[in-house]
Every structure is written in structure tokens, then in C-alpha cells.
Amino acid sequence: MRDVIITGGSRGLGLEFTKQFLKNGHRIFTGSRFPKNSKELDHVKNEYGENLKIYQLDVSREESRHEFYLRVLEKTNKIDILINNAGIISGDEKSILLFGELNQELLSKILLVNSISPLMMTEKFFPLLKRGKEPVIVNITSSNGSIALRKQKGKYGYCSSKAALNMITKILSYELKDTGIVVIALHPGWVKTSMTANEDAPMLPNESISGMIKVIKSLKMEDSGKFLDWEGKELPW
Ligand SMILES: NC(=O)c1ccc[n+]([C@@H]2O[C@H](COP(=O)([O-])OP(=O)(O)OC[C@H]3O[C@@H](n4cnc5c(N)ncnc54)[C@H](OP(=O)(O)O)[C@@H]3O)[C@@H](O)[C@H]2O)c1
């Protein structure tokens, strides 16, 4: 059994990560801003009981991260896997933010949630990760964060937030080199969730998550700092 933190477990990919890790016998600590609104998470809790801990967490707020940390610490003094999954497509989760209509506050919010918060979560849980068994940090990024693959305009906030998260992952891999902690940036593929509700995403969460879990299980120290997709393929930066 491994102790796993999954941010943004109330729906979409985080919820599916939670279900599949539980099915594999692991203990999950998950959090989101509104976990009480997630009926699905309640159903999962009914099935798995004590192996699933659901706490309130806004990854972008320092006090909330600290409160979450204290709740986790009541149950364990080590974490084996940290999945920084919580993310937003837009500062208010709906505005498209086209050039000519940009909004500084909404752009900053995307960078805060998608790039800075995973770094702050990592720093917060570093003492527990150091005590983990073959510890892994997974930053859920996107192929939209690849500068090499970018061939079109738009999505300034989201794409740059994931490019920044990729850079943070690379730097962390050097920072944590001597601790035995592996850190990767992992792209889930294009998956049907509330984030992609207006798009024609071809994959279901179940397929993406089983692929990503396979990748996570196969990780070795030499993989630290890599930018991989849900099938384990390396993506260009
Ligand atoms: N779907 C795709 O095709 C795709 C592709 C590439 C990358 N991704 C990445 O995959 C991750 C999950 O995306 P998804 O598609 O599952 O999106 P989603 O269905 O919109 O779910 C986002 C999750 O993040 C949580 N969240 C948002 N802001 C938060 C905050 N400040 N603090 C804590 N939790 C927060 C939400 O919970 P609450 O609303 O309850 O807070 C929700 O559980 C994101 O990082 C996204 O960028 C997705």
C-alpha cells in the first residue's frame, strides 16, 4: 500500500486517479476547493471508507495548503506519491482571454494555480516525501505547455502556465537529485472532462489514467526531469 496525495480529486482526471489508485489498494489523500459538491467522490468514499481521506484544499492559498498538510500529518508521516493534478483552463474557468481582451488578474490566477501552486505543494510535502518509499512527484502538465509543439495563437495563460510547470519540474529534478525523489511532468492526453466540455476530446478518463498509472509505476531515478505523455512517450519541450 502506498500513501498518495491527489490534488483536484473532485472530478475529471483527479477523481479517476483516486478511483484507480484505491482499486489498486493504495491510501488516498485528496482535496479540492469544493469536495462536498462532489457526489461521485462521496460514492467512492462509501466504497473505500478509511482508505480515502477527503479534505478541503485550495492549492493556491497558503493557509489552505497548511491546513491540508496538518490533516494529512494526523494520519501519516510519509507520502509516496504526490500528484499535482488540480488545474484551471482560465482564471474564472470560462473566459477565453483572447488577445485584445486580456485580463491581468485572470491570467495571473492561471499561473498561480497551474504553475506556482504545484511548486508550493511540493515544498510543503517535501519532509513527508523524503520519508516515502520510492517517492514520486507527478506534475500534471499538458502538451499545450510544449513550446516546440505550439503552432497556433491564443490560450496565453494556460499554455504558458504549463510551460512554466515544465520548467519547474526540470529544476526540481536537479534540486531533489540526491533525495531519491523522482519528479516528472506528465501529459494525460486529450480527455473528456469538465475542462474540455466544449471540445471534442477523444479519450475517456479511465483510459488516460490507467496509462498514466502504468507510467508512474515504471519510473526510475533516471526518468526524473522528463516530460512524458500518458503512454510513456517523451514529449519535446
Ligand atoms: N482534460 C484534458 O484533456 C487535459 C489535457 C491536458 C492536461 N490536463 C490537466 O489535467 C488536470 C486535471 O484536469 P481535468 O481535465 O480533470 O479538469 P477538471 O475536470 O476541470 O478538474 C479540475 C480539478 O481541479 C480542481 N481545482 C481547480 N482549482 C483548484 C484549486 N485552486 N485548488 C484545488 N483544486 C482545484 C477542481 O476541483 P474543485 O472545483 O472542486 O476545486 C477539479 O477537481 C489539470 O491540471 C489540466 O490542466 C487536462
The ligand as an ORCA input file, in Angstrom:
! r2SCAN-3c Opt
* xyz 0 1
  N      -8.726     17.073    -19.807
  C      -7.692     17.169    -20.625
  O      -7.789     16.877    -21.855
  C      -6.355     17.636    -20.126
  C      -5.288     17.696    -21.034
  C      -4.034     18.105    -20.586
  C      -3.861     18.427    -19.246
  N      -4.911     18.388    -18.379
  C      -4.641     18.733    -16.964
  O      -5.166     17.733    -16.120
  C      -5.508     18.296    -14.832
  C      -6.936     17.895    -14.476
  O      -7.804     18.439    -15.467
  P      -9.293     17.916    -15.715
  O      -9.454     17.804    -17.167
  O      -9.601     16.778    -14.831
  O     -10.081     19.235    -15.248
  P     -11.431     19.427    -14.442
  O     -12.407     18.345    -14.759
  O     -11.816     20.840    -14.674
  O     -10.969     19.244    -12.919
  C     -10.115     20.174    -12.319
  C      -9.938     19.797    -10.869
  O      -9.079     20.757    -10.248
  C      -9.692     21.196     -9.037
  N      -9.234     22.565     -8.744
  C      -9.306     23.663     -9.537
  N      -8.773     24.726     -8.927
  C      -8.331     24.276     -7.717
  C      -7.668     24.892     -6.634
  N      -7.363     26.207     -6.619
  N      -7.348     24.135     -5.554
  C      -7.651     22.818     -5.529
  N      -8.290     22.183     -6.524
  C      -8.619     22.905     -7.600
  C     -11.185     21.072     -9.292
  O     -11.915     20.884     -8.098
  P     -12.908     21.967     -7.405
  O     -13.632     22.702     -8.483
  O     -13.757     21.089     -6.529
  O     -11.952     22.835     -6.640
  C     -11.234     19.777    -10.100
  O     -11.226     18.661     -9.223
  C      -5.310     19.813    -14.980
  O      -4.062     20.177    -14.455
  C      -5.324     20.013    -16.504
  O      -4.619     21.163    -16.903
  C      -6.150     18.002    -18.773
*
